[in-house]
Amino acid sequence: MKSLTIINLSGNNFSGSIPQTLRNMQKNDRSTENKNLCFDSSCEETEAGDGNGKKKLLVPILATAASVGLITAVLLLIILFYRTKRSSKDPRSSIVANKRSFTYEEVTVMTNNFEKTLGEGGFGVVYHGNLNGNEQVAVKVLSQSSAQGYKQFKAEVDLLLRVHHINLVSLVGYCDEGQHLVLIYEYMSNGNLKQHLSGEYATTPLSWANRLRIAAETAQGLEYLHIGCKPPMIHRDIKSTNILLDKNFQAKLGDFGLSRSFPVGSETHVSTNVAGSPGYLDPEYYRTNWLTEKSDVFSFGVVLLEIITSQPVIDHTREKSHIGEWVGFRLTNGDIKNIVDPSLIGDYDSSSVWKALELAISCVSPSSSGRPNMSQVANELQECLLSENSRKEGKHDVDSKSSIELSTSFGTKHTPDAR
């Protein structure tokens, strides 16, 4: 600036104050023609005052905006937290919708306003329905008074959405609309096994071959749950009313509301509250609350005794009220004619009956370590069925007797060899 002698700021649109150094050179300046320039020191004070005023106004505006932004962010985080927490507690969020979901209005139309009842249980009522006018279905409606209803509803939907086996009932769809919870299954036109064993469903009793086939098919479905599912599943409610029969009398296991996943790895049991049906409940599970796949084996053994005898599981008018104890008591005479369903009129292969009876007794052993697994059970029943079919084809002597030694003590440990 020391070498600057002349400043010419005229003929332009410059505005504002001239710095003091340049004002000192005013005598050599040619900028007087520019009326927008200010050569007075008061201009600097005015501009400084205007700048400070703007700054003073800008600070509270920025502070207010920052506060509003911070409060908004906090509120959003709080809302997100509670939504996440609520959804984690809501079991409905985990139901995978890869099967058809129906509205309650569609369910009402499907059942013709719930006209025909097929059955009733602790879960609710099962109605007959028609899907698209040509496919028969069973519609299971949750009772709103059921304390464990939604938990069982969720368990059944979650299981049936991921398991597929010819001897497990298929899920067609479901309804989860407010208080209306509905499961829609394939229709099993021949009812359940209990109805046939008791004579309630038909006048003609099931043949021994059909009984063995139904038992073998049920065992295969249960075996799939135990070793075919990942993670393995324990049914927890195996009983003759939960073994359903389609139009061809093929057996399918149903009612998975009490099912539980089984641990994978070194763990051997699940500690859980006792659940099941009287007479079918594993006494070891009842005593210890330790649930294993052998609990299902015990229940299946009771069903197998029902198939052989057609006796009720609990009957207080008998010498022994429970079917397992009653069979053990009758076996002291060593004659299966006092045990086998008399409606069969001796039309069975005695060796297959003895073998099935031995298998049933091993299943209902008081100790889980004395019971076979379901793979062994399924194999043994297939052999029984082959033996009976051979007899019917004339390849086996109908009066042949098994040399199998049967222990009448329920404390005896015996596990059939896997074949």
C-alpha positions in Angstrom: 0.0 0.0 0.0 3.0 2.3 0.5 3.6 2.7 -3.3 -0.2 3.5 -3.9 -0.5 7.1 -4.9 -3.8 7.2 -6.8 -7.1 5.4 -6.4 -9.9 5.7 -8.9 -13.1 4.2 -7.6 -15.4 6.2 -9.8 -17.7 4.9 -12.4 -18.7 1.7 -10.5 -21.3 0.5 -8.0 -19.1 0.0 -5.0 -20.8 0.8 -1.7 -19.9 1.0 1.9 -17.1 2.7 3.9 -13.6 3.4 2.8 -10.8 2.0 5.1 -8.9 4.6 7.1 -5.7 4.0 5.2 -7.4 4.9 2.0 -9.3 7.8 3.5 -5.9 9.3 4.3 -5.2 9.3 0.6 -8.5 11.1 -0.1 -6.6 14.0 -1.7 -5.4 11.8 -4.4 -8.7 9.8 -4.7 -10.9 10.2 -7.7 -13.9 8.4 -6.1 -15.8 11.4 -5.0 -18.1 10.9 -8.0 -19.3 7.6 -6.4 -22.1 8.5 -4.1 -22.4 5.0 -2.6 -19.0 5.2 -0.9 -18.7 6.7 2.6 -15.6 8.5 3.7 -16.9 9.2 7.3 -15.8 7.0 10.2 -19.4 6.8 11.4 -20.2 4.5 8.6 -17.9 1.8 10.1 -19.7 2.1 13.4 -23.1 1.8 11.8 -22.1 -1.2 9.8 -20.5 -2.8 12.9 -23.7 -2.2 14.8 -25.8 -3.7 12.0 -23.5 -6.8 12.0 -23.6 -7.3 15.7 -27.4 -6.9 15.6 -27.6 -9.6 13.0 -25.3 -11.9 14.9 -27.4 -11.3 18.1 -30.5 -12.2 16.2 -29.0 -15.3 14.5 -27.7 -16.9 17.7 -31.1 -17.5 19.4 -32.6 -18.7 16.1 -29.9 -21.3 15.7 -30.2 -22.3 19.4 -33.9 -22.7 19.1 -33.6 -24.8 15.9 -30.9 -27.1 17.5 -33.1 -27.6 20.6 -36.1 -28.5 18.5 -34.0 -30.9 16.4 -32.6 -32.6 19.6 -36.0 -33.0 21.2 -37.4 -34.4 17.9 -34.5 -36.9 17.8 -35.1 -38.0 21.4 -38.8 -38.5 20.8 -38.2 -40.6 17.7 -35.7 -42.8 19.7 -38.2 -43.2 22.5 -41.0 -44.2 20.1 -38.7 -46.6 18.2 -37.6 -48.2 21.5 -41.2 -48.8 22.7 -42.3 -50.2 19.3 -39.4 -52.6 19.3 -40.1 -53.7 22.9 -43.8 -54.2 22.2 -43.2 -56.1 19.0 -40.8 -58.4 20.8 -43.5 -59.2 23.4 -46.2 -59.7 20.7 -46.0 -63.4 19.6 -48.1 -62.6 16.6 -45.2 -60.9 14.9 -43.3 -64.2 14.5 -46.1 -66.0 12.5 -44.7 -66.5 9.0 -47.4 -66.0 6.4 -46.3 -68.5 3.7 -49.6 -70.2 3.9 -52.9 -68.5 2.9 -54.3 -66.1 5.4 -58.1 -65.8 5.5 -60.3 -63.1 6.8 -63.0 -63.9 9.4 -65.6 -63.1 6.9 -64.2 -65.7 4.5 -64.1 -68.2 7.4 -67.8 -67.5 8.1 -68.7 -68.1 4.5 -66.5 -71.2 4.3 -68.3 -72.8 7.3 -71.8 -71.6 6.2 -71.9 -69.5 9.4 -70.4 -72.3 11.5 -73.3 -74.7 10.7 -71.7 -78.1 11.2 -69.6 -79.1 14.2 -67.0 -81.8 13.9 -65.7 -81.8 17.4 -64.8 -79.8 20.5 -61.8 -79.6 22.8 -59.9 -77.3 25.2 -58.7 -75.2 22.3 -62.2 -74.5 20.9 -64.6 -75.9 18.4 -63.9 -77.6 15.0 -66.3 -77.0 12.2 -66.8 -78.5 8.7 -66.1 -76.2 5.9 -65.9 -75.9 2.1 -63.1 -74.0 0.3 -63.9 -72.8 -3.1 -67.0 -75.0 -3.1 -65.1 -78.2 -3.8 -62.4 -78.7 -1.1 -63.6 -79.9 2.3 -61.7 -78.5 5.2 -61.7 -78.7 9.0 -62.0 -75.2 10.6 -60.7 -75.0 14.2 -61.9 -71.9 16.0 -60.1 -70.7 19.1 -62.3 -70.2 22.1 -61.9 -66.7 23.5 -62.1 -68.2 27.0 -59.0 -70.3 26.5 -56.2 -69.0 28.8 -53.5 -70.6 26.7 -55.3 -70.2 23.4 -53.1 -67.8 21.5 -49.9 -69.5 22.7 -51.1 -72.8 21.4 -52.5 -71.2 18.2 -49.0 -69.7 17.5 -47.2 -72.9 18.3 -49.4 -74.9 16.0 -49.1 -72.4 13.1 -45.4 -72.0 13.5 -44.8 -75.8 13.5 -47.2 -76.6 10.6 -45.7 -73.9 8.4 -42.3 -75.5 8.5 -43.0 -79.3 8.7 -44.3 -81.5 5.9 -44.9 -85.2 6.2 -47.5 -87.5 4.8 -48.4 -88.7 8.3 -48.9 -85.2 9.7 -52.1 -83.2 9.2 -51.6 -80.4 6.6 -52.4 -76.8 7.3 -54.4 -75.2 4.6 -54.4 -71.7 6.1 -55.4 -69.6 9.1 -57.1 -66.5 10.3 -55.5 -64.0 12.7 -57.9 -61.1 12.9 -58.4 -59.3 16.2 -60.0 -61.7 18.6 -60.7 -64.3 15.8 -58.1 -67.0 15.7 -58.7 -69.9 13.3 -56.7 -72.8 11.9 -57.9 -74.5 8.7 -56.7 -78.1 8.0 -57.2 -80.7 5.4 -60.4 -82.6 6.1 -60.1 -86.0 7.6 -63.3 -87.7 6.6 -62.9 -90.8 8.8 -62.6 -89.1 12.1 -60.1 -90.1 14.7 -58.8 -93.4 15.9 -60.6 -93.3 19.2 -63.9 -93.1 17.5 -63.2 -96.3 15.6 -61.8 -98.2 18.6 -64.8 -97.4 20.7 -67.3 -98.3 18.0 -68.6 -94.7 18.0 -67.8 -94.1 14.3 -68.7 -97.3 12.5 -70.3 -100.7 13.2 -67.5 -102.6 11.6 -64.4 -102.8 13.8 -61.0 -102.1 12.4 -59.1 -105.2 11.3 -55.8 -106.1 12.9 -53.9 -105.3 9.7 -55.5 -101.8 9.6 -54.7 -101.2 13.3 -51.1 -102.1 12.7 -50.9 -99.9 9.6 -52.4 -97.0 11.5 -49.9 -97.5 14.3 -47.0 -97.7 11.9 -48.0 -94.6 10.1 -48.4 -92.6 13.3 -45.0 -93.8 14.5 -43.5 -92.6 11.2 -45.0 -89.2 11.6 -43.8 -89.0 15.2 -40.3 -90.2 14.2 -40.2 -87.3 11.7 -40.9 -84.8 14.4 -38.1 -86.3 16.6 -35.4 -86.6 14.1 -36.5 -85.1 10.8 -37.3 -81.6 12.1 -34.6 -79.0 12.7 -34.8 -78.3 15.6 -36.4 -81.6 16.7 -40.0 -81.3 18.0 -41.8 -83.1 20.9 -45.5 -83.4 20.4 -46.5 -83.7 24.1 -50.1 -84.7 23.4 -50.1 -88.1 21.7 -53.4 -89.8 22.1 -55.9 -91.7 20.1 -58.2 -88.6 19.5 -55.2 -86.8 17.9 -54.6 -89.6 15.3 -56.9 -88.7 12.4 -57.9 -90.8 9.4 -58.5 -89.6 5.9 -60.8 -91.1 3.3 -58.4 -93.9 2.7 -57.9 -94.6 6.4 -54.3 -93.2 6.2 -53.3 -92.0 9.7 -52.1 -88.4 10.3 -51.0 -87.0 13.6 -52.7 -83.7 14.5 -53.1 -81.1 17.3 -49.7 -79.5 17.7 -50.7 -76.9 20.2 -48.5 -78.3 23.0 -45.5 -79.0 20.9 -42.1 -77.9 22.0 -38.7 -77.6 20.3 -36.1 -80.0 21.6 -32.5 -78.8 22.3 -29.8 -79.7 19.8 -26.4 -80.7 21.1 -25.3 -82.1 24.5 -28.6 -81.2 26.3 -30.9 -84.2 26.8 -34.1 -82.6 28.0 -36.2 -79.5 28.3 -37.4 -78.2 31.7 -40.9 -77.1 31.3 -44.3 -77.0 33.0 -46.1 -80.3 32.7 -48.7 -80.5 29.9 -50.5 -83.4 28.3 -53.6 -85.6 28.7 -54.5 -87.8 31.7 -53.6 -91.4 31.2 -51.1 -90.6 28.4 -48.8 -88.5 30.4 -45.3 -89.7 31.0 -44.9 -90.3 34.8 -41.2 -89.4 34.7 -42.0 -86.1 33.0 -44.8 -85.5 35.5 -42.5 -86.1 38.4 -39.4 -84.2 37.2 -40.7 -81.6 34.7 -38.0 -82.9 32.4 -39.4 -83.3 28.9 -37.6 -85.6 26.4 -38.6 -87.4 23.2 -39.2 -90.5 25.4 -42.2 -88.7 26.8 -43.9 -89.0 23.4 -42.8 -92.6 23.3 -44.7 -93.3 26.6 -47.8 -91.7 25.2 -47.6 -93.7 22.0 -47.2 -96.9 24.0 -50.5 -96.1 25.7 -52.1 -95.6 22.2 -50.7 -98.9 21.1 -52.3 -100.7 24.0 -55.6 -99.1 23.0 -55.1 -100.4 19.5 -54.5 -103.9 20.8 -57.3 -104.0 23.4 -59.9 -101.3 22.4 -60.0 -100.6 26.2 -60.4 -97.1 27.6 -57.1 -95.6 29.0 -58.7 -95.0 32.4 -61.5 -97.2 33.7 -62.0 -97.3 37.5 -64.3 -100.4 37.2 -61.5 -102.7 36.1 -59.1 -104.6 38.4 -56.5 -101.9 37.5 -57.7 -98.5 36.4 -54.9 -97.6 34.0 -54.7 -99.6 30.8 -50.9 -100.3 31.2 -51.4 -101.7 34.7 -54.5 -103.7 33.5 -52.5 -105.3 30.6 -49.7 -106.2 33.0 -52.2 -107.8 35.4 -53.9 -109.8 32.6 -50.6 -111.0 31.3 -50.0 -113.0 34.5 -52.2 -115.6 32.9 -50.0 -115.7 29.8 -53.0 -115.6 27.4 -53.4 -112.7 25.0 -57.0 -113.7 24.4 -57.8 -112.0 27.7 -56.2 -108.8 26.4 -56.8 -108.5 22.6 -60.0 -106.8 21.5 -62.7 -109.6 21.3 -64.3 -107.9 18.3 -61.4 -109.1 16.2 -62.8 -112.7 16.8 -59.3 -114.2 16.7 -58.7 -112.9 13.1 -55.0 -112.0 13.6 -51.5 -113.3 13.5 -50.7 -114.2 17.1 -47.0 -113.6 16.7 -47.6 -110.1 15.5 -49.9 -109.4 18.4 -47.4 -110.7 20.9 -44.7 -108.6 19.3 -46.9 -105.4 19.3 -47.8 -106.1 22.9 -44.2 -106.5 23.9 -43.3 -103.2 22.1 -46.2 -101.4 23.8 -45.0 -102.5 27.2 -41.5 -101.4 26.6 -42.8 -98.0 25.5 -44.7 -97.5 28.8 -41.8 -98.4 31.0 -41.8 -96.1 34.0 -38.2 -95.2 33.3 -37.4 -93.3 30.0 -34.1 -95.2 29.7 -36.1 -98.5 29.3 -38.1 -97.2 26.4 -37.2 -97.5 22.7 -36.9 -94.5 20.4 -39.5 -93.8 17.7 -37.2 -95.1 14.9 -37.1 -98.5 16.7 -40.8 -98.4 17.3 -41.6 -97.7 13.6 -39.3 -100.5 12.5 -40.9 -103.0 14.9 -44.4 -102.1 13.8 -43.4 -102.5 10.1 -42.3 -106.1 10.9 -45.6 -106.8 12.7 -47.5 -105.5 9.7 -45.4 -107.7 7.4 -46.1 -110.7 9.5 -49.9 -110.0 9.5 -50.0 -109.4 5.8 -48.1 -112.7 5.2 -50.7 -114.5 7.2 -53.5 -113.0 5.2 -51.7 -114.1 2.0 -51.6 -117.6 3.3 -47.9 -117.6 3.9 -48.1 -117.9 7.6 -49.8 -120.3 10.0 -52.7 -118.5 11.7 -52.2 -120.5 14.8 -48.5 -120.1 15.1 -47.3 -119.0 18.5 -44.5 -116.7 19.4 -41.7 -117.9 21.6 -41.1 -114.3 22.8 -40.8 -114.2 26.6 -42.8 -111.3 27.9 -42.0 -109.7 31.2 -45.1 -108.7 33.1 -43.1 -106.3 35.3 -43.4 -102.6 34.2 -40.0 -101.9 35.9 -38.1 -104.3 33.5 -36.0 -102.5 31.0 -36.3 -103.8 27.5 -35.5 -101.9 24.2 -36.3 -103.6 20.9 -33.3 -103.8 18.6 -33.4 -101.3 15.8 -33.8 -102.9 12.4 
